[in-house]
């Protein structure tokens, strides 16, 4: 089943020599523009948001980016690409997903999709053999991870030797609180068995969709919060977004860069305990760039009057 090449650099609007910081900056800018929660045309924005996430999933990961760059800018769909990413050994069947949020191109070369179980060179009619399990990725938004959802998935299993394609269509329940990397098992939706034996299972590995404002670690949610130097020194109160509404956060006096401020119980739900993970605001002290003369004069006055010196122990 031929797949269409995806130009991830073009999707993010960046050159091929873009730095990791440039890639992250481009993603955040586009993700904020096309996020389904804020976009005006939600139907077209949803697909655009998936494309942006897929591009960042590859280019934002140094190992995957290195694999992707082996294709070269002139690679075409009918050329011979490098071996599939993350697929050890030989596979005699091909698998295409739809409804997972990832393109066929990503599924084939970057998802780590695989088969495992009995080898496929067993001649039919010899003995029954359970079908191989199949594993792929599914892109889950943080809203889905927060509240849960029901997704329609289609899986095509092609046998290149016979030319036959089997299509499985089914519903997959995304449970509330599902964490990044968690595998969801769909029984008997894998490769067909041999000699009347049961089919294998399908495992979909959850990939949290990259979000312009949040990241996750297990059930905990993280938010990068930019603050001014005077807010860090004097303290303040700031309204910050969470996955289920805004909260007021107190910035204590003498806060430091990269300091983590925790809000208990505002992370992802934990299904077994009924509790939730925590929310962390990660402080990022930003300095003004090219301040106007009046503001620069105040900085100069502070420099001349302040006794603070971070390079002496007495200032610690």
FIKOL-613657 format. One line per field, with one value per residue (C-alpha): residue number from 1; x negated, y negated, z negated; residue in one letter; chain. Coordinates in nm, 4 decimals. Layout:
residues N
num <- (NUM|...);
px <- (X|...);
py <- (Y|...);
pz <- (Z|...);
residuo <- (A|...);
cadena <- (A|...);
***
This chain:
residues 316
num <- (1|2|3|4|5|6|7|8|9|10|11|12|13|14|15|16|17|18|19|20|21|22|23|24|25|26|27|28|29|30|31|32|33|34|35|36|37|38|39|40|41|42|43|44|45|46|47|48|49|50|51|52|53|54|55|56|57|58|59|60|61|62|63|64|65|66|67|68|69|70|71|72|73|74|75|76|77|78|79|80|81|82|83|84|85|86|87|88|89|90|91|92|93|94|95|96|97|98|99|100|101|102|103|104|105|106|107|108|109|110|111|112|113|114|115|116|117|118|119|120|121|122|123|124|125|126|127|128|129|130|131|132|133|134|135|136|137|138|139|140|141|142|143|144|145|146|147|148|149|150|151|152|153|154|155|156|157|158|159|160|161|162|163|164|165|166|167|168|169|170|171|172|173|174|175|176|177|178|179|180|181|182|183|184|185|186|187|188|189|190|191|192|193|194|195|196|197|198|199|200|201|202|203|204|205|206|207|208|209|210|211|212|213|214|215|216|217|218|219|220|221|222|223|224|225|226|227|228|229|230|231|232|233|234|235|236|237|238|239|240|241|242|243|244|245|246|247|248|249|250|251|252|253|254|255|256|257|258|259|260|261|262|263|264|265|266|267|268|269|270|271|272|273|274|275|276|277|278|279|280|281|282|283|284|285|286|287|288|289|290|291|292|293|294|295|296|297|298|299|300|301|302|303|304|305|306|307|308|309|310|311|312|313|314|315|316);
px <- (0.0000|-0.1869|-0.1970|-0.2231|-0.5389|-0.4811|-0.7042|-0.7132|-0.9410|-0.6918|-0.4030|-0.5767|-0.7050|-1.0692|-1.3962|-1.5583|-1.8428|-1.6058|-1.7219|-1.5297|-1.4208|-1.2955|-1.0976|-0.9317|-0.8558|-0.6992|-0.4884|-0.3545|-0.2649|-0.0746|0.0820|0.2298|0.3703|0.5258|0.6133|0.9761|1.0683|0.9880|1.0096|1.3043|1.3287|1.3083|1.3496|1.0453|0.8492|0.8783|0.6882|0.4370|0.3781|0.3168|0.0660|-0.1167|-0.1293|-0.2593|-0.5309|-0.6359|-0.6228|-0.8942|-1.1003|-1.0825|-1.2426|-1.6160|-1.6172|-1.3059|-1.4282|-1.7553|-1.5629|-1.3358|-1.6255|-1.7585|-1.4734|-1.6144|-1.4126|-1.3685|-1.2297|-0.9155|-0.6458|-0.7477|-1.1150|-1.2729|-1.2738|-1.4950|-1.3810|-1.0708|-1.1464|-1.1114|-1.0120|-1.2569|-1.2688|-1.0541|-0.6783|-0.4716|-0.1643|-0.1093|0.1143|0.2808|0.4800|0.7320|0.8867|0.5732|0.4776|0.1587|0.1010|0.0086|-0.3386|-0.3892|-0.2394|-0.4720|-0.7993|-0.7786|-0.5147|-0.7041|-0.4026|-0.4834|-0.3581|-0.4572|-0.3469|-0.3645|-0.5743|-0.3752|-0.5580|-0.3457|-0.1724|0.2012|0.3574|0.0704|0.1934|0.4065|0.2124|0.3362|0.2983|0.0217|0.0852|0.0571|-0.0654|-0.0267|0.0017|0.3077|0.2957|0.4958|0.5622|0.5272|0.8999|0.9650|0.7140|0.8983|1.2563|1.2312|1.3806|1.4953|1.2983|1.3869|1.0852|1.0333|0.7524|0.6571|0.4500|0.2997|0.1342|-0.1072|-0.1296|0.2428|0.3407|0.6254|0.7072|0.9156|1.0727|1.1683|1.3826|1.4465|1.4866|1.2077|1.2821|1.0243|1.0532|1.0331|0.6847|0.5064|0.1354|-0.1219|-0.2638|0.0268|0.1348|0.5042|0.5928|0.8645|0.9242|0.9335|0.8782|0.5270|0.4075|0.6437|0.5624|0.4683|0.6781|0.9734|0.7669|0.8484|0.7159|0.4526|0.5153|0.4610|0.2669|0.2828|0.0113|0.1308|-0.0601|0.0553|0.1001|-0.1511|0.0245|-0.0917|-0.0343|-0.0597|-0.2719|-0.2250|-0.4309|-0.2168|0.0975|-0.0707|-0.0238|-0.2897|-0.2500|-0.5360|-0.4502|-0.6365|-0.6738|-0.8535|-1.1575|-0.9564|-0.6825|-0.9506|-1.1011|-0.7869|-0.5394|-0.1946|0.1196|0.1716|0.4653|0.3340|0.5092|0.5579|0.7218|1.0554|1.0653|0.8562|0.7164|0.5535|0.1932|-0.0083|-0.3640|-0.5649|-0.8247|-1.1792|-1.0675|-1.3402|-1.3648|-1.2424|-1.0722|-0.7754|-0.4557|-0.2085|0.1696|0.2898|0.5533|0.5676|0.3916|0.5314|0.7771|0.6548|0.9132|0.8452|0.8232|1.0743|0.8149|0.6214|0.2617|0.1187|0.0697|-0.2694|-0.3395|-0.7057|-0.8292|-1.0233|-1.1534|-1.1531|-1.3554|-1.2290|-1.3894|-1.4989|-1.3197|-1.2315|-1.4580|-1.2356|-1.2288|-1.6001|-1.6701|-1.4877|-1.6999|-2.0118|-1.8934|-1.8340|-2.1834|-2.3377|-2.1442|-2.1047|-2.3496|-2.2557|-2.5401|-2.4643|-2.8371|-2.8964|-2.7852|-2.6458|-2.3852|-2.2606);
py <- (0.0000|-0.3123|-0.6073|-0.9787|-1.1530|-1.4181|-1.7258|-1.8048|-2.1052|-2.2596|-2.1864|-2.3811|-2.6472|-2.6091|-2.5359|-2.1937|-2.3337|-2.4809|-2.4523|-2.2638|-2.5984|-2.7138|-2.3922|-2.4333|-2.8000|-2.7242|-2.4450|-2.6601|-2.9437|-2.7168|-2.5056|-2.8140|-2.9249|-2.5925|-2.4429|-2.3193|-2.5082|-2.8486|-2.8034|-2.9587|-2.6840|-2.3818|-2.1214|-2.2283|-2.3267|-1.9776|-1.8164|-2.0999|-2.0565|-1.6830|-1.7557|-2.0063|-1.7571|-1.4810|-1.7068|-1.8070|-1.4450|-1.3654|-1.6839|-1.7521|-1.4144|-1.4094|-1.0379|-1.0522|-1.3702|-1.1997|-0.9093|-1.1502|-1.3530|-1.0368|-1.0634|-1.3847|-1.6736|-1.5058|-1.1751|-1.0718|-0.8242|-0.5802|-0.5741|-0.3176|-0.4640|-0.3547|-0.0553|-0.1277|-0.2950|-0.0711|0.2467|0.5256|0.8217|0.9074|0.8660|1.0311|0.8122|0.4393|0.2422|-0.0939|-0.2800|-0.5601|-0.7461|-0.7300|-1.0919|-0.9928|-0.9661|-0.6419|-0.7886|-0.8299|-0.4906|-0.3139|-0.4831|-0.6519|-0.4934|-0.1791|0.0258|0.3948|0.7513|1.0234|1.3811|1.6835|1.6291|1.5799|1.8387|2.1218|2.2878|2.2764|2.6104|2.7375|2.6481|2.3747|2.0697|1.7621|1.4426|1.1992|0.9056|0.5652|0.2487|-0.1113|-0.4644|-0.6770|-1.0545|-1.1608|-1.5260|-1.6409|-1.7157|-1.3489|-1.2421|-1.4601|-1.3625|-1.0436|-0.9859|-0.7268|-0.7020|-0.5291|-0.3349|-0.1522|0.1001|0.2382|0.5578|0.6254|0.9447|0.8462|1.2075|1.2508|0.8871|0.9263|0.6449|0.6981|0.3946|0.3890|0.1030|0.0658|-0.1773|-0.2460|-0.3934|-0.6446|-0.6254|-0.9462|-0.9945|-0.7807|-0.8604|-0.9090|-0.5737|-0.3712|-0.0820|-0.0297|0.3321|0.4085|0.7876|0.9919|0.6950|0.8012|1.0254|1.3116|1.6564|1.9619|2.2749|2.1312|2.0048|1.6736|1.3473|1.1573|0.8446|0.4818|0.2558|-0.1198|-0.3130|-0.6534|-0.9591|-1.2774|-1.5462|-1.8232|-2.1262|-2.4888|-2.5480|-2.2137|-1.9024|-1.5873|-1.3486|-1.0598|-1.2128|-1.5457|-1.8484|-2.1168|-2.4749|-2.7124|-3.0445|-3.3579|-3.6218|-3.9549|-4.0130|-4.2348|-3.9729|-3.7229|-3.9589|-4.1155|-3.8318|-3.8595|-3.6680|-3.5455|-3.3723|-3.0627|-2.8141|-2.4475|-2.1631|-2.2383|-2.6129|-2.8943|-2.9117|-3.1961|-3.1192|-3.3016|-3.3788|-3.4027|-3.6718|-3.5923|-3.3248|-3.1756|-3.0796|-2.7228|-2.7064|-2.4667|-2.5860|-2.3055|-2.3084|-1.9800|-1.7768|-1.9726|-1.7162|-1.4167|-1.1856|-0.8591|-0.5979|-0.3478|-0.5892|-0.8491|-1.1155|-1.3379|-1.4219|-1.7642|-2.0797|-2.2515|-2.6044|-2.6230|-2.9801|-3.1418|-3.4869|-3.6972|-4.0130|-4.3089|-4.3393|-4.6815|-4.8843|-5.2469|-5.5209|-5.5933|-5.2270|-5.1830|-5.4736|-5.2910|-4.9808|-5.1974|-5.3512|-5.0051|-4.9026|-5.2047|-5.1755|-4.8010|-4.6177|-4.2794|-4.0812|-3.7183|-3.6405|-3.6947|-3.4677|-3.7548|-3.8130|-3.4564);
pz <- (0.0000|0.1188|-0.1166|-0.0529|-0.1707|-0.4403|-0.4349|-0.8064|-0.7607|-0.5204|-0.7573|-1.0349|-0.7927|-0.8927|-0.7061|-0.7266|-0.9376|-1.1986|-1.5588|-1.8255|-1.9708|-1.6288|-1.5864|-1.9254|-1.8608|-1.5195|-1.6673|-1.9490|-1.7145|-1.4749|-1.7499|-1.9139|-1.5794|-1.4825|-1.8198|-1.7942|-2.1119|-1.9592|-1.5812|-1.3963|-1.1326|-1.3594|-1.0837|-0.8837|-1.1950|-1.3408|-1.0521|-1.0445|-1.4170|-1.3664|-1.0884|-1.3095|-1.5959|-1.3713|-1.2330|-1.5844|-1.7041|-1.4470|-1.4234|-1.7968|-1.8703|-1.7787|-1.6962|-1.4801|-1.3123|-1.2194|-1.0656|-0.8796|-0.7406|-0.5737|-0.3255|-0.1805|-0.0363|0.3031|0.1803|0.3682|0.2762|0.5512|0.4488|0.2200|-0.1326|-0.4220|-0.6301|-0.8411|-1.1714|-1.4732|-1.2842|-1.3651|-1.1298|-0.8302|-0.8141|-0.5458|-0.5843|-0.5825|-0.8178|-0.7580|-1.0226|-0.9946|-1.2826|-1.4985|-1.4251|-1.2423|-0.8672|-0.6902|-0.6368|-1.0123|-1.0912|-0.8486|-0.9356|-1.2756|-1.4973|-1.5893|-1.4768|-1.4816|-1.4727|-1.7118|-1.7783|-1.5484|-1.2328|-0.9153|-0.7069|-0.8498|-0.5496|-0.5748|-0.6543|-0.8670|-1.2155|-1.3709|-1.4792|-1.6598|-1.4579|-1.5376|-1.7668|-1.6025|-1.7683|-1.6530|-1.7871|-1.8562|-1.8939|-2.2000|-2.2792|-2.6371|-2.6388|-2.5535|-2.8179|-3.0681|-2.9918|-2.7842|-2.4399|-2.1876|-1.8630|-1.5359|-1.4059|-1.0780|-1.0268|-0.6876|-0.6760|-0.3317|-0.2148|0.0660|0.1844|0.2470|0.2935|0.0455|-0.1957|-0.5077|-0.6726|-1.0395|-1.1707|-1.5399|-1.8298|-2.0764|-2.4184|-2.5383|-2.9184|-3.1246|-3.2656|-3.0065|-3.0282|-2.7557|-2.6447|-2.7843|-2.5601|-2.4922|-2.4093|-2.1559|-2.1693|-1.8477|-1.6141|-1.5157|-1.2356|-1.1389|-1.2752|-1.0716|-1.0476|-1.2374|-1.5303|-1.6983|-1.5572|-1.7478|-1.9492|-1.8561|-2.0904|-2.0413|-2.2221|-2.3411|-2.2257|-2.3950|-2.1319|-2.1884|-2.3366|-2.3109|-2.6841|-2.8635|-2.8853|-3.0926|-3.3004|-3.4090|-3.5578|-3.6339|-3.4081|-3.3527|-3.2328|-3.1480|-3.3126|-3.2044|-3.4763|-3.5044|-3.7288|-3.9632|-3.9925|-4.0935|-4.3518|-4.4957|-4.4455|-4.2907|-4.1966|-3.8398|-3.6751|-3.4952|-3.2647|-3.3535|-3.1619|-3.3276|-3.3797|-3.5222|-3.8740|-4.0664|-4.1530|-4.4167|-4.3111|-4.6352|-4.6957|-4.5824|-4.3380|-4.1195|-3.7557|-3.6846|-4.0245|-4.0259|-4.1931|-4.2600|-4.2584|-4.4030|-4.2243|-3.8965|-3.6783|-3.4896|-3.6702|-3.8168|-3.7279|-4.0056|-4.2986|-4.1814|-4.2544|-4.0167|-3.9485|-4.0244|-3.8206|-3.8119|-3.6961|-3.5926|-3.6379|-3.3549|-3.4445|-3.1277|-3.0770|-2.8735|-2.5313|-2.4056|-2.6770|-2.5922|-2.7358|-3.0361|-3.1378|-3.0713|-3.3045|-3.5836|-3.5255|-3.5408|-3.8668|-4.0094|-3.9007|-4.0719|-4.3995|-4.4527|-4.6804|-4.5342|-4.3774|-4.2836|-4.2658|-4.6365|-4.9196|-5.1203|-4.8486|-4.8550);
residuo <- (X|X|X|X|X|X|X|X|X|X|X|X|X|X|X|X|X|X|X|X|X|X|X|X|X|X|X|X|X|X|X|X|X|X|X|X|X|X|X|X|X|X|X|X|X|X|X|X|X|X|X|X|X|X|X|X|X|X|X|X|X|X|X|X|X|X|X|X|X|X|X|X|X|X|X|X|X|X|X|X|X|X|X|X|X|X|X|X|X|X|X|X|X|X|X|X|X|X|X|X|X|X|X|X|X|X|X|X|X|X|X|X|X|X|X|X|X|X|X|X|X|X|X|X|X|X|X|X|X|X|X|X|X|X|X|X|X|X|X|X|X|X|X|X|X|X|X|X|X|X|X|X|X|X|X|X|X|X|X|X|X|X|X|X|X|X|X|X|X|X|X|X|X|X|X|X|X|X|X|X|X|X|X|X|X|X|X|X|X|X|X|X|X|X|X|X|X|X|X|X|X|X|X|X|X|X|X|X|X|X|X|X|X|X|X|X|X|X|X|X|X|X|X|X|X|X|X|X|X|X|X|X|X|X|X|X|X|X|X|X|X|X|X|X|X|X|X|X|X|X|X|X|X|X|X|X|X|X|X|X|X|X|X|X|X|X|X|X|X|X|X|X|X|X|X|X|X|X|X|X|X|X|X|X|X|X|X|X|X|X|X|X|X|X|X|X|X|X|X|X|X|X|X|X|X|X|X|X|X|X|X|X|X|X|X|X);
cadena <- (A|A|A|A|A|A|A|A|A|A|A|A|A|A|A|A|A|A|A|A|A|A|A|A|A|A|A|A|A|A|A|A|A|A|A|A|A|A|A|A|A|A|A|A|A|A|A|A|A|A|A|A|A|A|A|A|A|A|A|A|A|A|A|A|A|A|A|A|A|A|A|A|A|A|A|A|A|A|A|A|A|A|A|A|A|A|A|A|A|A|A|A|A|A|A|A|A|A|A|A|A|A|A|A|A|A|A|A|A|A|A|A|A|A|A|A|A|A|A|A|A|A|A|A|A|A|A|A|A|A|A|A|A|A|A|A|A|A|A|A|A|A|A|A|A|A|A|A|A|A|A|A|A|A|A|A|A|A|A|A|A|A|A|A|A|A|A|A|A|A|A|A|A|A|A|A|A|A|A|A|A|A|A|A|A|A|A|A|A|A|A|A|A|A|A|A|A|A|A|A|A|A|A|A|A|A|A|A|A|A|A|A|A|A|A|A|A|A|A|A|A|A|A|A|A|A|A|A|A|A|A|A|A|A|A|A|A|A|A|A|A|A|A|A|A|A|A|A|A|A|A|A|A|A|A|A|A|A|A|A|A|A|A|A|A|A|A|A|A|A|A|A|A|A|A|A|A|A|A|A|A|A|A|A|A|A|A|A|A|A|A|A|A|A|A|A|A|A|A|A|A|A|A|A|A|A|A|A|A|A|A|A|A|A|A|A);
***
